[in-house]
Amino acid sequence: MPAASNTSFKNRGVSAGSILMTPSIRLAGFGEDADENYIDLTDLGALGLVNFEFAPHWDRSEVMLQSFQEYIQLHQTKVYACPDGGAVIVENESLELFGGAVLA
């Protein structure tokens, strides 16, 4: 699967909106800073516009990176961690990282 579908679109995701562009929202409920699933969602699927998961608000700590690496092992996926002000730009088959974003 390419980084993005062959369909041409322009969109911007910030915080939860960026997570919704990935295949799943389950990363939001993982780790020390997990968001609580107050309404007991069982379907954690998202839009799947890209083939990786996204972790916004990364504080650049090794502790959070280790947590993402545990998640990667558990779910066999890729995770890009992005600090506030950073970006992961996907255009066609190309992916670029800005502002301290990293592949966890």
C-alpha positions, 0 to 999 in steps of 0.5 A: 500500500502506498503512503497515500491512495492514488486519489488526489486530495488535499487535507490537513490533520491536526491532533485527533484529525491527523489520527483519523487519517490513519488506519486506526485510532487505537494509538490514542488509547495507548500508553501513559497519556492514553485518551479514555474511551468513555463511550466504549467504542469497539470499532477503532478503525479510521479513514485509512488514507495513509498506511501508518499511524500518527502520534501527535503532541510527541514531547520528544522524550525517549520514554514516549518513543519506547512506548510507541515502539511497544505499540509497533511491536504489538500491532505490527504497524509504523508510527510517526511521532510528531512534536507540536509544530512538526509535520508529516507531509504525504503527497502521492508516493512521497513522505516528508518529515518536518519540525522534528517528526520521526519514524518511531 
